[in-house]
Amino acid sequence: MQLKRKRLAAATLSLLGAAVAPGPASALDLELPSEQLSKKWEFDTGMLVYSEAGGRVQAVEPVLKATRLFGQDRALTVKAVVDTLTGASPNGAAPASTPQTFTGPSGQGTYTANPGEAPLDDSFKDTRVALSADYVFPVSANGKFSYGLNGSKEYDFLSAGANARYSHDFNQHNTTLSLGLSYEADQISPVGGAPVPLSLMPPPLPPPPPGPEPEPEPEDGEGGSAETKGVTDLVLGLTQVLDPNSLVQFNYSLSTSSGYHDDPYKVLSVVGADGEPLRYVYEARPDARTKHALFARYKRFVFSSDVFDVSYRFMTDDWGVQSSTVDSLYRWNYNDRSYLEPHLRWYTQTAADFYRAALYDGEEATVDFASADPRLGAFSGYTFGLKYGHEMPSGNSWSARLEYYQQTGEREGVPEQAAAGLEKFKLEPDLSAVMFTVGYRFKW
Amino acid sequence: MTRLILLAVAVLALGGCADLGAKPWQRGTLARYDMQLDCDPVLAGLDDHIYFSKEASSGGRGFGGGGCGCN
């Protein structure tokens, strides 16, 4: 009876969706020592190691999530994430036939790209700390409310947000409708100040005379003028149990943002007819963006032991980006305590209307917006992965996942007048990364 | 008129849903941990952060990422 009640509660919680469910009971509770069932804290910990090929971004990201269960479907969840990033990131400039040297964002130091290579800013280094807290509680036999606060801080960025969500069950808890709202305020303090969009990037200073190295000025990330951005999100969700073995989820999400959207460290090459750079200008993006996303997911228990999970997302925005994402998992529970889970993800996006691989001489005075950020270009991406998980007799569990992510870009945004000159360069954005994640979950 | 049609569709959809589902005593499978929509929320959060910072899309599964200067 105890087990059945727990399972009912878990099934109800499952309908509330990712944002609020405080970790329902394991299907293996029957085999757990009784002290496990009475424990009030659930800890979910993990660590990601992310490594891009070619000396690009490397990240280590530990996560600690703790949920305090108060009974009667009340739960408080707190989560802390630390994200340490190093490595090099494309600065947006196109390759050239001669070495290209740029000044770092702080005005200190330079970096140089070899002929034919896309310039990478290797001064990229940051640590991000993010904290969040959410509380969920029932407001009626069929309704649940949750609210939460979140904040994050990194070297040149500060964010604070709040969210609320209500969900209601119908049809004997087989149908759940939910509505979520969130608002986030961001403050961006670019190193060296926010550059004027489409203004000339200063050429690097001549090398200093030989002698003792001057003391670098302390960088506190507050030196430049602060810019702000506000983001409002709305999520409407419908979850439906189809039969005792399957369910579907549909979400519509709307995200509107206004304020500073530029990447202050990204530039564009201004090239002549020969495709060689004449100068570099800072990028310029619109100061508002509206995104719509439709998400559908199907989850089914198959072959009396395994789980198949597939989802599709369509996203479109007023910057001209349209994307499709298919994500699928197959959890093979090859015995009562262990599983292997292959993962396949496919993604494709069109370029933003203002994505330009480079600008032609003089064009920077005629366009309103331009960015060579590869993330706004057209590309497809694949992720292949495999996860192993094991539940110990104590009820605690651990998992490890290894994945490979590959982006393949398309050649777009090339100025016609310089197309022949740029023919010799690879302008398509590309990226590959290996991701390794470990997780450990325990009760206290 | 559009609102009326939308409302009618919503009511019909909900009515249709009444034929679907599982009885309370048929929920053993749906209550399994691995049948939850968020059976690994920490991993899902890490994934959302990676793809938010490397692609031009966000949202869908929940609120649309954010809280990061990476994009």
Interface residues (C-beta under 8 A of the other chain):
Chain A: K4 K6 R7 L8 A10 A11 L13 S14 L15 G17 A18 A19 A21 G23 P24 A25 S26 A27 L28 D44 T45 G46 L48 Y50 E61 V63 K65 K79 V81 D83 D126 R128 A130 N150 G151 S152 E154 D156 F157 S159 G161 N163 F170 N171 Q172 H173 N174 T175 G180 S182 E184 D186 I188 V231 D233 V235 T239 Q240 V241 L242 D243 P244 N245 L247 Q249 N251 S253 S255 K291 A293 L294 F295 R297 K299 F301 V307 S311 R313 M315 D317 W319 V321 S323 T325 R331 N333 Y339 Y347 Q349 A352 R375 L376 G381 S399 R401 Y405 Q407 L431 A433 M435 T437 G439
Chain B: L14 C17 A18 L20 G21 A22 K23 P24 W25 Q26 R27 G28 T29 L30 A31 R32 Y33 D34 M35 Q36 L37 D38 D40 P41 V42 L43 A44 G45 L46 H49 I50 Y51 K54 E55 A56 S57 S58 G59 G60 R61 G62 F63 G64 G66 G67 C68 G69 N71
